[in-house]
Amino acid sequence: MMHIIIKKLNSTEYEELLYSEESHFSDLKSADINPGKLSKTISAFANTSGGEIYVGIEESVSENGKIREWKGFVDLEAANPIFQVLQQLSPLNNNFIAEFLSSDKSLGYVLHLTILKTTDVVSATDGKAYVRRNAQSLPLYDEGALERLRYDKGIKSFEDELLNIDASEITNSSAIIEFLLEIVPTGEPEEWLSKQRVLLEGRPTVAGVLLFSDNPQSILAKRSAVKVLRYQTRQEAERDFLAFDPITIEGNLYNLIYDAVDKVKEIIEGIEKIGPSGLEKITYPEEALHEILTNAVLHRDYNVVSDVQVRIFDNRVEIESPGRLPGHVTVENIAKTQFARNPKIVRLINKFRNPPNKDVGEGVNTAFEAMGKLRLKKPIIEERDSSVVVTLKHESLASPEQIVMDYLKTSEEITNFIARDLTGIKSENSMKQVFYKLRDRGQLEQSPKVPGKKPAWRKPAAKENS
């Protein structure tokens, strides 16, 4: 057996493991589990977002609920059958990390496996591929579901699918003629498109239509536009809060990206929030909006029948891109790794003058840096069942205490409502705790109560001019 590290848990770590919840990213198994059955969980984690398995934790149900017990392997060799299965699960290869856990509080060793997301589809020993959904490992029974997984992982790209439409849709469009006149003046549309492999057997591919058709949305309906929605709320998206009917941005990918960024920027600049000088216009760095929207359009899964959505709230912008993260990309490593689900689209749009993806592969990092320059929090990236959502929040990197004190440099007092708006804190009670902390430091005091006026806080009289 390979050399494996043995890690000794302290009392706190031991208790945390025993009472940890099984989830989309974590599973607990008995040391008596059949290795073949365990391979289903391994397959599910490898095919989805990766995860951790603890082998050697028993669970039973009593009148008082679930009971967990540490019942590890008697020695390291007892886990050999599991390692044999791990070696058999091609193409898992070395996409896992293993260590043994021990504790003075219990006998035996718990095997801790960290399964990494793989580029290829990993099947269990029963020949089926599994995916992780919440705390379950679910089998993919038919070829359609397996095909969906291939698209999810980026093994297969919908950009190469041939479409049953006339070649003139992209050989005689304004988009291709303008592009060639600017970039390849001596190029002939049909010859150039064929060389780029977006015109095959006299038929356009999905990539060809998205890039060079004058109206891709008429051919690839409900999967090639950007929908912009404005909700006048900080809460969840509900139709009652829509400020106006959703706006649909259309056009070839080059125009689509620039037009969508312009429209989103225009709507955001019409939003005001409370600031130290009264109502101020909200500003997000245009680079962040541009890069996140560019990524959402270029790296989305075009096999998913859904448009990119931009949801603009009073305190945040959510950009939802159809399809899960491709290949080995995860939420944790997205800023450090590269994987193009649609390599032809990414390569060819970079040939346009002033391409939207100027620094290929650097989009997420550019967005992070742009938010940081304005002292705003980094974008939040969330992977859902069939999409990726990036949220840009208008929340300062400064502490809530600092934000309150900065506001009081130009205002006599501050209410709980104003402070929550400034800091992004949702709970009224949590905001009170910030006020109490500042009061205890002698930096704040409650303003005298005035009938009909909301309670407020101010700087103590002796510190008003400090």
C-alpha positions, 0 to 999 in steps of 0.5 A: 500500500502507498505511504499514507499520513496518519493524523491524530485528532484532538478532542475538538476535531474528534467531536466535530467529525462525529457530529458533522453533517453529510452534504453535497461535499461530505459523506460518512461510511462504515469501515465494513462497507463493501468497496464496490458500494463505496465506489458509487460515492467516489464516482459521484464526487469525482463527476460533480464537484469533488468531496470528502469521505470518512470511512470508519464512522458508524451511524445508528438510530435510537429513540434520541435520534441518530447516534454516531460512533467511531469504529475505525479499521483495526490497522492500516492494512484492513483498508487495502481493499478500498485502495485496490478499488481506487486504483481500478476506477479509471480515469480517477488516477491520482485525483484523490488524497488519502490519510488515516485519522486516529484519536485517543478517544477511540480505537482504530483508524478512520480513512479520510478520502478527499476525491477531486473533481475529474476532467473525465467521467468516472464510473463505479465498479458496477459500470454506472456513472454517479453524480452527487446531489445534496447528500445523495449519490445518484446513478445515471441510468440512460445515455441522455443523462450520461451525455448531459454529464459529458457536456457538464464536464466539458468532455463534449462541447455543444459548440461543435454541433452541426445545424440543419440550416443554409450555409449562407446564414454565416457566409453571407451575413453582415457580421462575417463581412464586417469581420473579414474586412477588418481582420482578414481583408483578403479572406473569402467567407466560405473558405475562411469559415471552413478553415476555422472548422465552424462550417463543416460539410456545408453546414454551420456549427453552433459556434459559427452561428453564435459568432457570425450570424446576424440573428443567432437567437432565431436559430438557437432560441432561448439559449443565446441571449442575455436577459436583464431583470431589475428587482426593487428589493434586497430580498429574493427575486419575486415578480412583484418586485420587478421594476419593469418587464425583463429586457432581452439583449440579442445579437452575435456574441461580440455585440451581445457582450458589449450591449449587455454590459452597457445596458446593465451599467445604465440600469445600475447607475440609476440606483441610489443608496444611502451614503455619508453625503445622503443618496449616492449613485451605486457604482460597480467597476465596469471591468468586473461587470464586463469580465463576469458577463463575458465569462458567463456568455463565452463559457456557458453550456449552450446545450442548456436551453436557457439564456444568461440572466442578469438580475439587478437588486438594490444591493447586488447584481447576480449573473447566472450562466447556464451549465455547471463548471466544466472539467476540473474547475471548481468554485475553489480553484476557478481563479487559479485554473483554466478550462475552456468549455467552448474553445473555438468560441473563445479563440475566434472571438479573440480575433475581433478588434477590441475583443471582449476577452482581451486577457484569455483566462484572466477574467475572474482575477480581473473582476476580483481586482476591480472590486478590490480597487473600489474597496468592495467585497470580492465576487461570490461564485456559487455552483448550482444544479445546472448553472453557475451564479456570480454575485457582485455585492455593493458591500465595503471591505471596511468593518461595520464599525468603521462604516458607521463611524465614517458615516458620522463624520458628515452626519449627526446621527445614524439609524439602524435602517441606514446602518444596515443599508450601508454595511449590508447587515440584514438583521436588525439585532446584529446591527444593534450588536455593532452599535453596542460594541461602539457604545462600550468603546465610548465611541457612540451614544444613543441620541435623545428619544424624540416622539415619532422619530426612529431611535438613532445613535450619535458620537458622544458630545465630547467627541463630536469634533474629533 
